[in-house]
Amino acid sequence: MTRPGTGARAVAATLLLLGALFAAAAPARAQTAPSPADQVAPAVLPPLNFPGPTSHDAPAEPPAAGSILHLTAVLSAADPKPLRSGVRWRVFSEKSELDGTNRLVAESSDAIAALTLPDGSYIIHAAFGLAGATKRVTVAGRGVSERIVLNAGALKVTPLVGDVVLPAAKTQIAVFVPEKNNSEAKLVATIKSGQTIGLPEGDYHVVSTMLDPQANGSSATTNSVVNADLRVQAGKLIDASLRHRAATMTLKLVSGPSGEALANTSFTILTPGGDVIREMIGAFPSIVLAEGEYVAIARHDDNVFQTNFKVESAIDRDVEVMAK
């Protein structure tokens, strides 16, 4: 049985406990809400840099692309006319990589080039055939124009037979740097008929050899060879015409004059001294020979026939070997 007054005292005790708890919490709430006099202006955060504009943002202004480097090349300092073809440009970073090389940053095959580069220092290399030159340039916030002096000349070789220019497929042209007692000491280039090539100033030895197209589509060199010693001067084009004295001979084994060529015949062409020039098989094979005298030997069905013939420059003709 509960004693009188006990329930009222329990309720009062509970109320006192709750009051103490609220009183203890009141100072903490006061600390989080300072008075207006104690407030300070909130800190201003810097703007955030997003990777790119959202659909609600204006497009970002593109970064500056760099400065334009204009490049021209001349053969010599005395020649103000820039080269219009055949120049290849390479631009390297001036700073070397860990392996000691310089990184290639741009290149162009335009003879007059315009390259967009970030500001900095670069090494420019211009190549014109076998001639080349380098120059250091600095790009700094504005367009730069540079002229490279190659100190070189140009060589053009045109082979002919008579007054007819030989096409590229009919000739092989080699350019050598000569040394004492050896005109063909160092092969530096092979070029085509009518092709212009840039060369450093100096002496060169040029060899033009006629080619003889074969039935299988390949080409063989002939004994028609023309040599020339040339001097290439800076700023000048050397236009050399090399005249071959040769002709095309078509061989036939016939039973009589102007007769039909016999098939399955093998031919050997020799010099009067017995040196073999070429061996061929067919009814009427053709061969390009230098001007001079020759011997033709024909073999057919275990029989051997021969004739002597003469080659005159630019006069193509048939050579008949009589089968008797």
C-alpha positions in Angstrom: 0.0 0.0 0.0 1.4 3.4 -1.0 2.1 5.9 1.7 0.2 9.2 1.5 2.2 11.9 -0.3 4.6 9.5 -1.9 3.3 9.9 -5.5 3.3 13.7 -5.3 6.9 13.7 -4.1 7.9 11.4 -7.1 6.2 13.7 -9.6 7.9 16.8 -8.1 11.3 15.1 -8.2 10.8 14.2 -11.9 10.0 17.8 -12.7 13.0 19.1 -10.9 15.3 16.6 -12.8 13.9 17.7 -16.2 14.4 21.4 -15.3 18.0 20.8 -14.4 18.6 19.1 -17.8 17.1 22.0 -19.7 19.1 24.5 -17.7 22.3 22.6 -18.5 21.5 22.6 -22.2 20.7 26.3 -22.4 24.3 27.7 -22.3 25.3 25.3 -25.2 22.4 26.8 -27.3 23.5 30.3 -26.4 27.1 29.6 -27.6 25.9 28.6 -31.1 23.8 31.8 -31.5 26.0 34.8 -30.7 24.6 38.2 -30.2 24.5 40.6 -33.3 27.4 42.6 -31.8 29.6 39.5 -31.7 28.9 38.4 -35.3 31.5 38.8 -38.1 31.1 38.8 -41.9 31.2 35.3 -43.4 34.3 34.2 -45.3 34.2 34.7 -49.1 35.1 31.4 -50.9 37.1 31.6 -54.1 35.3 30.7 -57.4 35.4 27.1 -58.3 37.1 26.0 -61.6 35.0 23.3 -63.4 36.4 21.1 -66.1 34.1 22.7 -68.6 30.9 24.7 -69.0 27.6 23.1 -68.2 24.6 23.5 -70.4 23.6 26.6 -68.4 27.0 28.3 -68.6 28.4 30.5 -71.4 31.1 28.8 -73.4 34.6 29.4 -72.0 37.0 31.5 -74.0 39.5 29.2 -75.8 43.1 29.6 -74.7 45.6 31.4 -76.9 46.8 29.1 -79.7 50.3 30.5 -79.8 52.3 32.6 -82.2 52.9 32.0 -85.9 56.4 31.3 -87.2 56.8 32.2 -90.8 59.7 30.3 -92.6 61.4 30.8 -95.9 64.6 29.4 -97.3 67.1 30.8 -99.9 70.0 29.1 -101.6 72.5 31.9 -100.7 72.6 35.2 -98.9 72.9 37.0 -102.2 69.8 35.4 -103.6 66.6 37.1 -102.1 64.2 34.8 -103.9 62.7 32.1 -101.5 62.6 28.5 -102.7 59.1 27.5 -103.9 59.4 23.7 -103.7 61.5 20.9 -102.3 62.0 22.3 -98.8 61.2 20.3 -95.7 61.0 22.0 -92.3 61.5 20.5 -88.9 61.1 22.3 -85.6 62.8 21.0 -82.4 62.5 22.0 -78.8 65.7 23.8 -77.7 65.7 21.9 -74.4 67.2 18.5 -74.6 65.4 15.4 -73.3 66.9 13.1 -70.8 68.4 11.0 -73.6 70.1 14.0 -75.0 67.8 14.4 -78.0 65.7 17.3 -78.9 61.9 16.7 -79.2 60.4 17.3 -82.6 57.4 19.7 -82.1 56.4 20.6 -85.7 57.2 19.9 -89.3 56.1 21.0 -92.7 56.6 20.1 -96.4 55.5 23.6 -97.5 58.4 25.5 -99.0 57.0 28.7 -97.5 55.7 27.5 -94.1 53.6 29.0 -91.4 53.7 27.1 -88.1 51.8 27.9 -84.9 53.9 27.4 -81.8 53.7 28.1 -78.1 56.0 30.8 -76.8 59.6 29.5 -76.3 62.9 28.9 -78.0 63.3 26.4 -80.8 65.8 25.0 -83.3 64.7 25.2 -86.9 66.1 22.8 -89.5 65.6 23.3 -93.3 66.4 20.6 -95.8 66.6 21.0 -99.5 67.7 17.7 -101.1 71.1 17.0 -99.5 71.6 20.6 -98.4 70.5 21.7 -94.9 70.9 24.5 -92.4 69.8 25.1 -88.8 68.9 28.3 -86.8 67.8 29.1 -83.3 64.6 31.2 -83.0 62.5 32.5 -80.1 58.7 32.9 -80.3 57.3 35.3 -77.7 53.8 36.5 -78.0 53.9 37.8 -81.6 54.5 36.5 -85.2 58.1 35.9 -86.2 59.5 35.6 -89.7 62.8 33.8 -90.3 64.8 33.3 -93.5 67.2 30.3 -93.6 70.3 30.6 -95.8 71.2 27.1 -97.1 74.5 28.1 -98.8 73.7 25.5 -101.5 73.0 25.1 -105.2 70.8 22.9 -107.3 71.5 20.3 -109.9 69.3 19.1 -112.7 70.5 16.3 -115.1 68.8 15.6 -118.4 70.0 12.5 -120.3 69.4 12.5 -124.1 69.8 10.2 -127.1 70.3 12.4 -130.1 67.9 15.3 -129.4 65.4 13.1 -127.6 65.1 13.5 -123.8 65.2 10.1 -122.1 62.3 9.4 -119.7 63.0 8.5 -116.1 62.2 4.8 -116.8 65.1 4.7 -119.3 67.9 6.1 -117.2 69.7 5.7 -113.9 71.5 8.8 -112.6 74.0 8.6 -109.7 75.7 11.5 -108.0 79.1 11.0 -106.3 81.4 13.1 -104.2 84.8 12.5 -105.7 88.1 12.0 -103.9 91.6 12.0 -105.2 92.2 9.3 -107.7 88.6 8.1 -107.2 85.8 9.9 -109.0 83.1 7.6 -107.5 84.4 7.6 -103.9 81.0 8.3 -102.2 77.5 7.9 -103.6 75.3 10.7 -102.2 72.2 10.5 -104.4 70.3 8.8 -107.2 68.0 11.0 -109.1 65.6 10.8 -112.1 65.8 12.4 -115.5 64.8 16.0 -115.2 64.7 16.0 -111.4 66.2 19.0 -109.5 68.1 18.2 -106.3 69.6 20.6 -103.7 73.3 20.1 -103.0 75.8 21.8 -100.7 78.3 23.9 -102.7 81.1 21.7 -104.0 82.4 19.3 -106.7 80.4 16.3 -107.9 80.8 13.4 -110.3 77.6 12.4 -112.2 77.0 9.1 -114.0 74.1 8.5 -116.3 73.4 4.9 -117.4 70.8 3.9 -119.9 68.4 1.1 -118.9 67.1 -1.7 -121.0 63.6 -2.8 -120.2 63.3 -6.6 -120.2 60.4 -8.8 -121.3 59.6 -9.6 -117.6 59.1 -5.9 -116.8 62.4 -5.4 -115.0 65.2 -3.2 -116.2 68.9 -3.9 -116.7 71.8 -1.5 -117.1 73.3 -1.2 -120.6 76.8 -0.4 -121.7 75.8 3.1 -122.6 77.3 5.2 -119.8 78.0 8.9 -119.7 80.1 10.7 -117.0 80.5 14.3 -116.1 82.4 16.3 -113.4 80.3 19.3 -112.2 80.8 22.2 -109.8 77.7 23.2 -107.8 77.8 26.9 -106.7 75.7 28.4 -104.0 72.6 30.2 -105.3 72.9 28.7 -108.8 71.1 25.9 -110.7 73.4 23.6 -112.7 71.4 22.3 -115.6 73.4 19.5 -117.2 72.5 17.7 -120.4 74.3 14.3 -120.8 74.1 12.9 -124.3 74.1 9.1 -124.8 75.3 7.7 -128.1 73.3 4.5 -128.3 70.4 2.8 -130.1 68.0 -0.1 -129.7 68.8 -3.3 -131.7 66.1 -6.0 -132.3 67.7 -9.4 -133.0 66.2 -12.0 -135.3 67.3 -15.4 -136.6 65.9 -15.8 -140.1 66.2 -18.3 -142.9 66.6 -15.5 -145.5 66.6 -11.7 -145.8 63.5 -10.1 -144.3 62.3 -13.6 -143.3 60.2 -14.6 -140.4 62.0 -14.8 -137.0 62.5 -18.3 -135.7 61.2 -18.9 -132.2 63.1 -20.6 -129.3 66.3 -18.9 -130.3 69.0 -17.9 -127.7 71.3 -14.9 -128.5 74.6 -13.8 -127.1 76.0 -10.3 -127.8 79.7 -9.9 -127.6 82.3 -7.1 -128.3 84.8 -7.7 -131.0 87.3 -8.7 -128.3 84.9 -11.4 -127.0 83.5 -9.8 -123.9 79.9 -10.9 -123.3 77.4 -8.0 -123.2 74.1 -9.8 -122.8 72.4 -13.2 -123.3 68.7 -13.3 -124.3 66.1 -15.8 -125.4 63.2 -15.2 -127.8 62.1 -14.8 -131.4 63.1 -11.1 -131.6 64.5 -9.7 -128.3 65.6 -6.1 -128.2 68.7 -4.6 -126.5 70.0 -1.1 -126.0 73.7 -0.8 -127.0 76.2 2.0 -127.1 77.6 3.1 -130.4 80.2 0.6 -131.8 80.7 -2.8 -133.3 79.4 -6.1 -132.0 79.0 -9.8 -132.7 75.7 -11.6 -132.5 75.6 -15.4 -131.9 72.3 -17.2 -132.4 71.6 -20.8 -131.2 68.7 -22.8 -132.5 68.1 -26.6 -132.6 71.7 -27.3 -131.7 72.9 -25.1 -134.5 75.0 -22.0 -134.1 75.0 -19.0 -136.4 76.6 -15.5 -136.1 76.9 -12.1 -137.7 78.7 -8.9 -137.1 76.8 -5.6 -136.9 77.4 -1.9 -136.1 75.4 0.4 -133.8 75.0 4.1 -134.8 73.7 6.6 -132.3 69.9 7.2 -132.3 69.3 4.8 -135.2 67.2 1.9 -134.0 67.0 -1.1 -136.3 66.7 -4.9 -136.8 69.8 -7.2 -136.8 69.2 -10.3 -138.9 71.3 -13.4 -138.3 71.0 -15.8 -141.2 70.3 -19.5 -140.4 72.6 -21.0 -143.0 
